[in-house]
């Protein structure tokens, strides 16, 4: 097939998807402005080409398998509606660890949100938790100036496709001055290969509001490609405080592409935890805008790869106002033939005096064939700032091993304790004990 | 003494990166005894300690180490530990993210649970000491060593002061109950209060079931721990051995006195 043929085929695919997505969305009551944005995104997708190695953000990752297989994927695979937690896939139920009643819950299965279970305590406070479809119907005005405000369809072709076939995702709204009484837990589940999931979520905390939101992405490993193209936008009003965890543990057949954006207002604080365990090839962009004076972002994350997993995490700490703080720690642990790339940039704009920015990337290699790359960067336009960054890549320390073994621990056990300890600074940030426990188990399982 | 000493070091030669450090060292320590090994910097004291414990960097080029009658030269550090050997480190290693309690429970379980597998792949059963029993045991030992309870939840040696590190070593020794313990310059870098706590700990554990080899540069710790025998090490071998009075003599006359060819007595 010639390049021209391929382009025609791709254009036809996006036209077809756009038509089907628009028809579904119109049925679901999506407002005109959102429908228009879909068609515009489809045109953008058709006009752009897939990002290639000429793009600095795509040079170190290989998404060609996803590119080649995308036409065979179904972005509209329906998920069976759940009447309660019991109707959900067992791995999702297991993650709730019996605490489903102590949280606001939203569960997406393939393309559909199948369970929205808020809680009387949250409802009384005016906290909103619902699917993006319901939010577009019932809270259109609140979404008009948030959905797409930080994340644009022309970011790259995947972002454009994601917006074209957008389906599912969560809307969270915490009113001014309200401290959400319970944590909000969001789940995304894919039932098998052949799926393209494209949820878009928006989380808004009003002035002085507080909340904890944990998002988990899960699927069983299966034969055949599945693709996740997700996007999340987070808005913190002045003096708000959000603890947000996004925990990815897809099956090993999933290609993952995620865009996360956060805008942090005056005096507000974001505690961000991001963990990447699953997937086959994983590309994640997390950008933090410290938009108001005194805004703070604390970012803790890890990637743990085995087999032939390949992770690429890109972070951006964007200091747009004075007296802002960002403190970032990303850890990478790689075994077998796994590979990780951490690419992090601190940007300080001209007016952002008295900025305090920190970025650390620590990598631990458990085999000779694993590889970690660390690419830090600084762009500073203000003159009265403190910005530091540092990166390390190394093997398990032999002196640590000797010390533990001198206490009777077998080599494998000593290594397990050291590797588990490596993840602890990130795990410690996870607010729910049961979630922390599950992650600890997943790590232990992965260490083998 | 009629019984065979638990630890017998015979004509031991050790090289590090091709350079010979121990040059035919012999020493015997039995349960119930406290030995002090003194020597100037560079005499090979820490090399001896780490060779006994099984540090992979130290290459034994000659001689033997017998523990309870068996050669341990082929054993890795973890096997030596489980056999009943212990070394308190001069510089304990920090393990960030691993709590003292988690570490100690794992170390105890390594002793309790594990039938030697010989690589046959049989998994040790995941049982070991019950959490409640462990907490009680740990609490008791920490109280004996005048350690704050919060110590258990801190990460092993991570951000510990010099005194805290040494106290943690003694705590490990107390829980692991070795038969022979080597204290590698445990007194270095300690103020007098910490030195007293550490010495009290060693004295509390010493007894008929424990043999101790105190390795030190200074006589100071021997004001608190009373050795039965004192050995002086110079240039990779024991140059002179004697009773407790030898330590005092060294203190007044310095190591040069031994270096300059004092007659060697049998250990």
Interface residues (C-beta under 8 A of the other chain):
Chain A: X397 X398 X399 X400 X402 X403 X404 X405 X406 X407 X408 X409 X410 X411 X413 X414 X417 X418 X420 X421 X422 X423 X424 X425
Chain B: X53 X54 X55 X56 X76 X77 X78 X80 X81 X82 X86 X87 X89 X92 X93 X95 X96 X97 X98 X102 X103 X106 X107 X110 X111 X114 X155 X172 X176
